[in-house]
C-alpha cells in the first residue's frame, strides 16, 4: 500500500487516470450507464492534477464526487430530452413491438417462426380466427408483444 501512497504523492495523475480507466473498463463490460460519468470525472481530476492543480487527496476526492454528481444529473436531463418516450434503445425486445416480421415456418396450431430484426423467433399468432387461416411462409406479420423469446404476432394489414 505504501507504493500506491508514494505514487500518489509523486504523480496523482496516474492514480486518477487508473481509476478512470478501471471504471470505464467495468462500464464497458457491464453497460450499466452508471459508471461512465464517474470514469469521466476521474479523467477530469487526472487532467486537473496534470496541469498542476494540487488539492490533496481529500480535495481531489471532493472534486471527483461533485463532478460525478453534476455529470450524472446533466446526463439524465439530456437523455430525457433526447428520448422523451422513455424507450430504452438498448432493449432489443421492446424495439420489436410494431415491427414487421416475415413468416419463415408455417403456423400450425397458432405457433410458428418469424424473422425480424436479423433473427428468427418463435411466435404465436394473436387473434387469428379459423376462417381467416394462419399466415403462410413468406407472408408479413406485425409483432404485437414479446414474452421472453416468444413473440406474439398478428396479421399485417
Secondary structure as GFF3:
##gff-version 3
##sequence-region A 1 157
A	DSSP	alpha_helix	2	10	.	.	.	ID=ss1
A	DSSP	alpha_helix	12	30	.	.	.	ID=ss2
A	DSSP	alpha_helix	36	50	.	.	.	ID=ss3
A	DSSP	alpha_helix	56	82	.	.	.	ID=ss4
A	DSSP	alpha_helix	92	96	.	.	.	ID=ss5
A	DSSP	beta_strand	100	108	.	.	.	ID=ss6
A	DSSP	beta_strand	111	116	.	.	.	ID=ss7
A	DSSP	beta_strand	119	125	.	.	.	ID=ss8
A	DSSP	beta_strand	140	147	.	.	.	ID=ss9
A	DSSP	beta_strand	150	155	.	.	.	ID=ss10
###
